[in-house]
Amino acid sequence: MLRDAGELLMKNLIAVCVALFVYVPVYAQWTKVPPPAIPRGPDGKPNLSAPAPKLPDGTADLSGVWEPAETKWLRNLAADI
């Protein structure tokens, strides 16, 4: 039984190492690529006071990735226990 547990541990360790060796270089390739849709000033910093992009009908385009203000329960279901 101990031999099976050791083999399982080794397989899990190898899987984690492979995942890290694949993830880290892929993430590092995109660290300096700025998103094209963000308006930027002459210094290259995002212009946070720029107007929102407009849809063809003239309304503000608020599509994108949204995150709720309180995400503590999404990360940890037992946060208040």
N, C-alpha and C positions, 0 to 999 in steps of 0.2 A: 504494500500500500504506500509506503514511503517513497518507493521508486516512482510510482504513478504521480504523486504529488510533486516530486522534483521535476519530472518531465513536463507537467502542466505549468509549473512556474517558469521553466526555461522557455517553453513555447510562448507564454504570455510576455515574457521579457523580450524575446526576439520580435514579437509583433509590435510592441511599444517602440523599440529601437527603430524598426523599419518605418513605422509611422512618423517618428520624429525626423529621421533622415530624409523623408520625402517632404514633409510639411515645411520644415525650416527653409530650405532653399527656394521653394515655391513662394513662400511668404516674402522672403527677402527680395525677390525680383520686383515686387510691386510697392516697395516702401517709398520710393521717390517719384512715383508717377501720380501727379495731381489729377483729381477728377475734372473732366473737361467742362462740366456744367456749372461749376462754381465761379461766380464773377470775382476777379482778382484785381487788386490795385497795382500800381507801378512797381511796388516793392515785392510783389508775388504773394502777399498775404491775402486771405479771403476777405472780400468786402462784405461785411455783415450787415451794412445798412443799404445794400443794393435792393431794388425792388424784386419781388417774386417774379419768376417767369410767367408769361401769359399763354393761355390756351387760344386756339383760333377764335373762340367766341368772346375773347377779351377778359375772361375771368382768370384769377390767379391759379397757376398750376401747382397744386400742393401734393402731387403724387410723389411717392418715394418711400423710403423705409422710415417707419415711425415706431417709436418705442414709448410705452406708457411711462408716466412719471414715476410710478412706484412698481419696481420689478423685483423687490426683495423676495416675494413668494415664488416667482418664476425660477429664481436661482436656488432657493432653499425653502422647501415646503414646510419645514419645521422651524421657521424663523421666530415665531412667537411662543414657542413651547418652552 
